[in-house]
Amino acid sequence: MRPLRTAALLAACALLATSAPATAQPPLRQVMFVGNNWDGTADVIAATGDFAKIARVNVIPDREERLREIYLNPVKLAFFLGIRNGPGEGHDQFVDDMYTTPDGTAVVASRPSFADVVSIDLATGRIKWRFPVSGFRSDHMAVSPDGRRVAVSASTSNTVHVLDITSGREVGKFSAGDKPHENVFTDGGTRLWNMSIGEVNTDLDAPWLDFTKGDRRITVVDAATFQQVKVIDMRQRLDAFGRSDLSDSVRPVAFTPDESKLYFQVSFFNGFAEYDVAADRITRVKTLPKNPNTSEDRTTWVNDSRHHGMSMNPAGTKLCVAGTMDDYATVVDRASLVEGPLVPASKPYWATVSGDGKACVISESGADQVTAIDFATGRKITSVPVGDHPQRVRIGHVPAGWSGPAAG
């Protein structure tokens, strides 16, 4: 290339660099959102270090409007009160799951008692969009690896909706088993797994009444077409492993980093199972200690849970397990399945991983706090007070310097 032409091109590039409008995204800060289910708020805390509280977001700024709608509709009111007296343990369920948008400007939350998903503007605290789910209750969500789509379980319609996280527009949906619950994207976001838990709100909890719990299965779909790829009935796999005594209601799960193994909890069981995805079989079952003070009356266990909440460290070497009804959490070595110290906790309901991957963070719904546990030692690091009945804890991002909505 001639020197004159080269100089001209360099000058043009410099001009474009200085005159083009800035499109770079503002810097974001990694945080954790803690959903206070009975409050209808989300506490935002640091994702590492001291896990200090940063702000609080009101997830139900439209509460009065939604309640008017419900009380004017007898069918909606019946389900609203059913949620209060069933899974809500006498309380309304105002926030279940949460994820932030890729640009960190909004948090998207499912609200079980209002049967919807909303996007809350983190600058103003106002609702940007609202998506009413089919049926009468929304539940667990999952965000795609690229952060652009969010899947939400619609409990009473046996449906999973997949939404554009920025606009709230539905991009697809699929049918699942009875009471779809946990959702997980796998294979780089090309597959979506849903675990249906069946009916967990009755007192028909004796083992011989298990048939009353409904159709419980894992449904795997293509995340682009939402066509069913595979159905996994854990009843068959558990029976083949010799554990016909265990429920096949799959609760929280954790995949290994390479997604070759799935670890999952089931109703009524103080422990978890290991499932080999390629071999399509259960390979190990781990029983964890019982708390001698926990009642053996299964009807007293919250929504058929005994243990509810699992996470895995980024290296895939440790599992963190929330022993909900046994009032502890523990870190388990994945190779040996030997548990570490039992860290006392009050009805721990969820477990996730800190931003730096060094700690497991559990929600203590009975003590209104979250507690961080060191993956390396299995010991408690710290506890941070939050709102009423924390459940889901999720990593998110907010603008750097953000300290809460101006009106929330």
C-alpha positions in Angstrom: 0.0 0.0 0.0 1.3 3.5 -0.9 2.5 5.7 2.1 0.0 8.4 1.2 -3.0 6.1 1.2 -1.8 4.5 4.5 -1.6 7.9 6.1 -5.1 8.8 4.9 -6.6 5.6 6.3 -4.9 6.1 9.6 -6.2 9.6 9.8 -9.7 8.5 8.9 -9.7 5.8 11.6 -8.5 8.4 14.2 -11.4 10.7 13.2 -14.0 7.9 13.5 -12.6 7.0 16.9 -13.0 10.5 18.2 -16.2 11.5 16.5 -18.3 8.3 16.7 -20.9 8.3 19.6 -19.9 6.4 22.7 -21.6 3.0 22.7 -19.5 1.3 25.4 -21.6 -0.1 28.2 -21.1 1.6 31.5 -19.1 -0.5 34.0 -21.2 -2.9 36.1 -20.7 -4.3 39.6 -21.4 -7.9 40.4 -23.8 -8.3 43.3 -26.3 -10.8 44.8 -30.0 -10.4 44.9 -31.8 -12.0 47.8 -35.6 -12.5 47.3 -37.5 -11.9 50.5 -40.6 -13.9 49.6 -43.0 -12.7 52.3 -41.8 -9.1 52.1 -42.0 -8.6 48.4 -38.5 -7.1 48.4 -35.1 -8.0 47.2 -32.0 -7.1 49.2 -28.9 -6.5 47.1 -25.7 -7.5 48.8 -22.0 -7.6 47.8 -21.2 -10.8 45.9 -17.9 -11.4 47.7 -15.9 -10.3 50.8 -18.1 -9.2 53.6 -21.4 -9.6 51.6 -22.5 -6.2 53.0 -26.0 -4.9 52.1 -26.1 -2.4 49.3 -29.7 -1.6 48.8 -33.3 -2.9 48.8 -35.7 -3.1 45.9 -39.5 -3.1 46.2 -40.6 -5.9 43.9 -44.3 -5.2 44.3 -44.7 -1.5 43.7 -48.0 -2.3 42.0 -49.3 -4.3 45.0 -52.6 -2.4 45.4 -53.5 -2.6 41.7 -52.8 -6.4 41.6 -54.8 -7.0 44.8 -57.8 -5.1 43.3 -57.7 -7.4 40.3 -57.5 -10.5 42.4 -60.3 -9.5 44.8 -62.6 -8.7 42.0 -62.1 -12.2 40.4 -63.4 -15.1 42.5 -61.3 -17.7 40.7 -58.1 -15.6 41.1 -59.0 -15.0 44.7 -59.4 -18.7 45.4 -55.9 -19.5 44.0 -54.4 -16.4 45.8 -55.7 -17.6 49.1 -54.7 -21.2 48.3 -51.1 -20.1 47.7 -51.2 -18.2 51.0 -52.5 -21.2 53.0 -50.4 -23.8 51.0 -46.9 -23.1 49.8 -46.9 -19.7 51.5 -47.3 -21.2 55.0 -49.9 -18.6 55.8 -48.2 -15.8 54.0 -48.4 -14.3 50.4 -45.5 -15.2 48.1 -44.5 -12.0 46.6 -41.0 -12.8 45.1 -39.5 -16.1 44.2 -36.7 -15.8 41.6 -34.7 -12.9 40.1 -32.2 -12.2 37.4 -30.8 -8.9 36.1 -30.8 -7.8 32.5 -27.4 -7.9 30.6 -27.0 -4.2 30.9 -27.7 -4.2 34.6 -30.5 -1.6 34.4 -33.4 -3.9 35.6 -34.1 -6.9 37.7 -36.6 -9.5 36.4 -38.6 -11.3 39.1 -41.3 -14.0 39.4 -44.1 -13.2 41.8 -46.0 -16.4 42.7 -49.0 -14.9 44.4 -49.5 -12.4 41.5 -48.9 -15.2 38.9 -46.6 -13.0 36.9 -43.0 -11.9 36.0 -42.1 -8.3 36.1 -39.0 -6.2 35.2 -38.2 -3.5 37.8 -36.2 -0.5 36.7 -33.2 -0.3 39.1 -32.9 3.5 38.6 -36.5 4.4 39.4 -38.0 1.3 41.1 -40.9 1.3 38.6 -42.2 -1.6 36.5 -40.9 -1.7 33.0 -42.9 -4.7 31.8 -45.2 -7.3 33.2 -45.9 -10.8 31.9 -48.9 -12.7 33.4 -48.1 -16.5 33.3 -50.7 -19.0 32.3 -52.6 -20.4 35.3 -52.4 -18.9 38.7 -48.8 -19.1 40.1 -45.3 -18.4 38.8 -42.3 -20.1 40.3 -38.6 -20.8 39.6 -36.8 -19.2 36.7 -33.5 -19.7 34.8 -31.6 -17.3 32.6 -29.8 -18.3 29.4 -26.0 -18.2 29.3 -26.1 -15.1 27.1 -28.5 -13.4 29.6 -31.1 -12.6 26.9 -33.8 -15.1 27.8 -35.5 -16.1 31.0 -37.5 -19.2 31.6 -40.3 -19.3 34.2 -42.4 -22.2 35.5 -46.1 -21.6 35.6 -47.0 -24.1 38.4 -50.7 -24.6 37.9 -50.7 -24.8 34.1 -47.8 -27.3 33.8 -46.2 -24.8 31.4 -42.7 -23.2 31.1 -42.7 -19.8 29.4 -39.5 -18.4 27.9 -39.3 -14.6 27.7 -37.1 -12.0 26.1 -35.5 -10.6 29.3 -35.4 -7.0 28.0 -38.9 -6.6 26.5 -40.9 -9.3 28.3 -42.1 -10.7 25.0 -42.8 -14.5 25.0 -40.4 -16.2 22.6 -41.7 -19.7 23.3 -43.2 -22.1 25.8 -43.5 -25.8 26.4 -45.5 -28.3 28.5 -43.9 -30.0 31.5 -45.0 -32.5 34.2 -47.2 -31.6 37.1 -46.1 -28.5 39.0 -43.0 -27.5 36.9 -40.3 -26.2 39.3 -36.6 -25.9 38.7 -35.3 -24.8 35.2 -31.7 -25.1 33.9 -30.1 -24.1 30.6 -27.4 -26.5 29.4 -25.2 -27.2 26.4 -24.3 -23.6 25.9 -27.9 -22.6 26.1 -29.2 -24.9 23.4 -31.1 -27.2 25.9 -33.5 -26.3 28.6 -34.3 -28.7 31.5 -37.4 -28.5 33.6 -38.0 -30.6 36.8 -41.6 -31.0 37.8 -42.2 -31.8 41.5 -45.9 -32.8 41.4 -48.3 -32.0 44.2 -46.4 -31.0 47.3 -49.1 -29.1 49.2 -51.3 -31.9 50.5 -50.9 -34.0 53.7 -51.0 -37.2 51.6 -47.4 -37.7 52.4 -47.2 -41.4 53.5 -45.0 -43.4 51.1 -48.0 -45.6 50.1 -49.8 -42.4 48.9 -47.0 -41.4 46.6 -49.3 -42.1 43.6 -51.4 -39.1 44.5 -48.4 -36.7 43.8 -48.9 -36.6 40.1 -46.7 -36.8 37.0 -43.2 -35.9 38.1 -40.5 -35.9 35.4 -37.6 -34.0 33.9 -38.5 -32.5 30.5 -35.6 -31.5 28.2 -36.3 -29.3 25.2 -34.5 -27.7 22.4 -34.1 -24.1 23.6 -34.5 -22.7 20.0 -37.6 -24.7 18.9 -39.0 -25.6 22.4 -39.6 -29.1 21.0 -39.2 -32.0 23.5 -35.8 -33.7 23.2 -36.0 -36.1 26.1 -38.1 -37.1 29.2 -36.4 -38.5 32.2 -38.5 -40.4 34.7 -36.4 -40.7 37.8 -38.8 -43.3 39.2 -37.4 -45.9 36.8 -33.8 -44.8 37.5 -34.2 -44.9 41.3 -35.9 -48.3 41.2 -33.0 -49.6 39.0 -30.5 -48.3 41.6 -32.4 -50.1 44.4 -33.9 -47.0 45.9 -37.6 -47.5 45.3 -38.1 -46.0 48.8 -37.1 -42.5 47.5 -39.5 -40.0 45.9 -39.0 -39.2 42.3 -39.9 -35.5 42.8 -36.7 -33.8 41.7 -36.1 -30.6 43.7 -33.0 -28.3 43.4 -30.2 -29.6 41.2 -26.5 -28.9 40.4 -24.6 -29.9 37.3 -20.9 -30.5 37.1 -19.0 -27.9 35.1 -18.8 -30.3 32.1 -22.5 -31.2 32.6 -21.7 -34.9 32.6 -23.2 -35.4 36.1 -26.4 -34.1 37.7 -26.8 -34.0 41.4 -30.4 -33.6 42.7 -32.5 -33.6 45.8 -35.9 -35.3 46.1 -38.9 -34.8 48.4 -38.7 -36.1 51.9 -35.0 -37.1 51.7 -32.1 -35.9 53.7 -29.5 -36.3 51.0 -29.1 -36.3 47.2 -28.5 -38.5 44.2 -25.9 -38.5 41.4 -27.0 -39.1 37.9 -24.8 -39.8 34.9 -26.2 -37.9 32.0 -24.7 -39.9 29.2 -25.2 -43.3 30.7 -28.8 -42.3 31.8 -28.5 -43.9 35.2 -28.1 -43.0 38.9 -24.6 -43.9 40.0 -24.6 -42.9 43.7 -26.9 -41.8 46.5 -25.7 -39.8 49.5 -27.6 -39.8 52.8 -26.8 -36.9 55.1 -27.3 -36.7 58.8 -30.6 -36.2 60.4 -31.2 -33.6 63.1 -32.6 -35.5 66.1 -34.8 -32.6 66.8 -36.6 -32.7 63.4 -40.0 -34.2 63.6 -40.5 -37.4 61.6 -44.0 -36.4 60.8 -43.6 -35.7 57.0 -46.7 -33.5 56.9 -44.8 -30.9 59.0 -42.1 -30.6 56.4 -42.4 -27.5 54.2 -43.8 -28.4 50.7 -42.5 -32.0 51.1 -38.9 -30.7 51.4 -36.5 -32.2 53.8 -33.4 -30.8 52.1 -33.9 -28.0 49.6 -31.0 -26.1 48.0 -27.8 -27.2 46.3 -24.8 -25.5 44.6 -21.4 -26.6 43.3 -18.1 -24.7 43.3 -16.7 -23.7 39.9 -14.0 -26.4 40.0 -16.7 -29.0 40.4 -15.1 -30.5 43.5 -17.5 -29.5 46.3 -21.2 -29.5 46.7 -23.0 -27.3 49.2 -26.3 -28.7 50.5 -29.0 -26.9 52.4 -30.6 -29.2 55.0 -33.9 -27.3 55.2 -35.8 -29.2 57.9 -32.7 -30.3 59.6 -31.5 -26.8 60.2 -28.0 -27.0 58.8 -25.9 -26.6 55.7 -22.8 -28.6 54.8 -20.1 -28.8 52.1 -19.7 -32.2 50.6 -16.6 -33.5 48.8 -17.8 -34.6 45.4 -15.2 -37.4 44.9 -15.8 -39.1 48.3 -19.3 -37.8 49.1 -18.0 -37.1 52.6 -19.7 -34.2 54.3 -17.8 -31.5 56.2 -18.9 -29.7 59.3 -22.7 -29.2 59.8 -23.1 -25.4 59.9 -26.2 -24.6 62.0 -28.8 -22.6 60.0 -32.5 -21.8 60.5 -34.5 -23.4 57.7 -32.0 -22.8 55.0 -34.0 -22.7 51.7 -31.4 -22.2 48.9 -27.7 -22.4 48.1 -25.7 -20.5 45.5 -22.1 -19.6 44.8 -20.4 -16.3 45.6 -19.1 -14.1 42.8 -15.5 -15.3 43.3 -16.5 -18.9 43.6 -15.0 -19.3 47.0 -18.1 -19.5 49.2 -21.5 -21.1 49.2 -24.2 -18.6 50.2 -27.4 -20.0 51.8 -30.7 -18.2 52.6 -31.9 -18.8 56.2 -35.6 -18.4 55.8 -36.2 -19.0 59.5 -33.7 -16.4 60.6 -34.1 -13.7 57.9 -30.5 -13.7 57.0 -28.0 -15.1 54.4 -24.9 -17.0 55.5 -21.7 -17.5 53.6 -19.8 -20.8 54.0 -16.2 -21.4 52.8 -16.1 -24.1 50.2 -12.5 -24.9 51.2 -13.0 -25.4 54.9 -16.8 -25.9 55.2 -16.8 -23.3 57.9 -19.1 -20.3 58.3 -17.7 -17.0 57.1 -20.4 -14.5 58.0 -24.1 -13.8 58.1 -26.0 -10.8 56.8 -29.5 -9.7 57.9 -32.1 -9.5 55.1 -35.9 -9.2 54.8 -38.8 -11.5 55.7 -38.3 -15.2 54.6 -35.4 -15.1 52.1 -35.5 -17.9 49.6 -33.8 -17.5 46.2 -30.4 -16.0 46.0 -29.0 -15.1 42.6 -25.9 -13.4 41.2 -26.7 -10.2 39.2 -25.1 -7.0 38.0 -25.9 -3.4 38.7 -24.3 -0.1 37.4 -21.1 0.7 39.3 -22.0 3.2 42.0 -25.6 2.2 42.2 -27.1 2.4 45.7 -30.7 1.7 45.1 -33.8 3.0 43.1 -34.7 6.6 43.5 -38.3 5.6 44.1 -38.7 2.1 45.3 
